[in-house]
Amino acid sequence: MTAWYQESFGSDYLIVYRHRDFQGASHEVKKMTDWLHLGAGAEVLDLCCGMGRHSLALSELGYQVTGVDLSDVLLAEAKRMDTTGQVEWLRGDMREVPLVKSFEAVLNLFTSFGYFEDDTENGRVLHEVHRLLKPEGKFIIDFLNPDYVKANLVSESERSVDGSNIQEVRHIEDGFVRKRITISESGSADRSYLEQVKLYDRASFEKMLTQANLQLDQVYGGYDGQAYDPEHSTRMIFVGHRKG
């Protein structure tokens, strides 16, 4: 059986998320990397880089960037957008990244965590973050705030993109926030995809970080560096470093 993330992150993803702009990614990255105090030219891994928005923004800031993603389609789009060829793009599963080198920072951005049903499989991702970091290397895991999601979930929305009608239906079930995306176009059958993220609260996330031998230094509630507040923060951004 094909996993949901193998189906969802294909060519239709580029239609559904066309509104995600590179300028916004550059702003987010600049704010977050300020927290890490990295030196010029630091080697940075963008784990689950998708179409490369954040990887390219990191490269523009002068870092040596490697972007890893499982989707051939999204990697092809990232390479197309990489007009300077400065980023190294690599296909790989975030649970078992095909790299032996280590980095001064590993970034996992825009809720690219919690995809798997089994807690052990999600935990493997954090163990990979530890393995891929140099001693005392820094990490950022930019996750949704589950409390905010539960209180503010929009159950259904609909929009049009270049002749495609996109319907998104969201619900919370079995500890996951799940979204069913249906794309309708004149003259063709509807196409439907599932997306899901496990709703780990702060305590559960901190426990997994500890188990992966990662030291948490700060938790932010948004890209502007505000303190995390369970009720009002839209994000839950973990910043820390590798122990040992």
N, C-alpha and C positions, 0 to 999 in steps of 0.2 A: 504493500500500500504506500502510495506516495505521500510524504509529509506535506502539511499545509504550506510550509515556507518554501518548498520546492515548486509548488504550483503558483503561489501568489507573487513571487518576485521575478516575474517574467515581463514580456513586452507590455502587457496591460498595466503593470505597475507604473510605467512611464506615463501612461494616460491619467491614471488615478491621482498620481502625486506630482503632476506637472507644475502645480502651483508652488512647490517648494523651491525657493529661489536661492541662488548662489550668494547673493549679497547678504541675505539673512544668515546663511551658514558662516560667512566670514565674520560677521558681528558676534555670533555665538562662540566661535572658536577663539577669537581674540580675547573675549572676556574670560573664557575658561583656562586658556593657556597662561594668562596672567597669574592664576592661582598656583601654577606649577614652578615658576621661576626657572625655566629651562634656559640653558645657554644657547648662544647662536649656533645654528647647524646641528642641534640635537637630533638624534634618531628617534622618530616617533612612529608608532604603529596605530593605524586606524582600523580597529577590529570590527568587522561588519561595515565596510565603507559604503556599500550600496552604489549609487551612481556617482560617488566621488566628491560630493559637495564639500564635505569637511576636509577630506584629504587635500583637495586643491587649495582650500583656504589655508591649511597648515603649511603647505609648500610655499605659498605666497608670503608667509611670515618668516620664511628662511629655514624651516626645518627640513631634515631629510626624512621623507615620508614613505612608508609602505602601507598600501591599502589592501586589505584582505576581505573577500566576500565569497559566498558560495554560488551566487548567481552569475552565470555567464552573460546573461543579458545586461545586467546592471554594470558588470565590469566592462563590457563593450562600450556602454554609454560613458562610463568614467574615462576610458581611454580616448574616446572621441572628444570629450571635453578638455582633455589634458593636452593643450596645444604646445606646451613647452617640453613635454616628456620628462618632467622632473620627478614624477611619482612612480614608484615601483608597484605594479598591480599584480596581485596573486590570488588565484582561486583556492579557497580552502574552507573547511568547516571550523567554526569558532571553538568547537570542543577538541579539535586536534589539528592545530595550525601547522602546515608543512614548512616550518621554519626552525632553524637551529640557532640563529643569531638572537641576541637580546637587545633591548631598547631602553632608552632613558625614560620613555613614557609610553604607556598603552592607553588609548582612548576608545571607549565603547559608548557611542553617542546616539541620541534620539530614540531611546527605548529599543535598543537592539539586544535585549536580554529577556529571559523568561519565556522563551519560545517553546520549551520542551515540557511535556507532561510530567516527567519524572524529575524530582528535585535533584537527584544525583547527576542527571545530565546537565541541568543548569549549573550545578556546582562545578562540573568539569570545566566550564568556561572560565570560572574564576581561578581554578588551578592552572589553566593555560595562561591567564594574565600573569600569575606569579612566575611561571616558567619563562615567559617571554620578557620579563623585566630584569634589568641589571640590578645588582644589590642596591637597595635604597631607591630604586627607580620609582617613578610616580605613576599613578593611574587616576583616570576619571571614568566613572560609570554614570552616565546620564540617563536616569530612569524616570518613569512617570510616578506621580504621587498617588498611591492606591486609595487613600482616604478621599482625596479630591475627586478622583475618578468616580468613586462610588456615589458621592454626593451630587455630582454635576454631569452625570452621563447623559448625553443626547441620544435618545433611543433610535431616532431615525432622521436621516437627512438625504437630500437629493440635489443634484446640480448637473449642469451640462458642460462638457469640454469638447470643443471642436466637433460637434455633431454626435458625440457619445453622451448618453444619459447615464449618470452614475448614481446608484442608490446604495446607501450605507445603513445597515441595521445593526445596532449595538445592544449587547446585553451582558450581564454578569452571571456566570454559571460555573459551579465547581471550582471556585477560586481563581477563575480566569475572567478577563474582559475579552469578549469575543466580538468580532465585527464581520458581518457577511456583506461582501461587496458584489453588486450585480451591475454589469455593464450592458446597456441596451443600445443597439444601433439599427437603423432602418435597413431592412433587407437581410438581416443575419440573426441567428439564434443568440439569445442572451448568454452571457458568460458570467460565471459566479465563482467567487473566491472567498476563502476564510482567512482571517488573521486573528491571532490570539496572543495574549501576554499574561503570564501568571502574576497575580497581584501580591507580590511580596511586600510586607510592611517593613518598616525600618528595622525592627528587632530581628526579624527573620533574615534580612539582608546582611545585617551586621554579623550575625552568627555564621553565615556562609563565608563572609570575608575572613573571619577569624579562622575558620576551618581550612581556608586556602592560604593561610599564613600571610594575609594582607592586612596592614595596619591602617585603620581609618583615621584620618586627620580632621576632616571637616565634612559637614553635610549642608549643602545649599538648597534653597527652595526655588531658585530660578537663575537664569543666565546673568542677571545683574548682581549676583552675589548676596542676595538677601538671605537671612537665616531661614532654615527650614521650619515651616509651621505645618503640622499635619492637616489642619483645617483649611488653610488658605493658599498654601503653596501649590503651584501647578506641577512642579518637578520635584524630584528627590535625587540630587546630584551628589554622588559619593566621591570624595577626593582623598587619596591616601598614598601609601608607599609600600613597597615590598619589604617585608621583615627578613633580614638575613641575606 
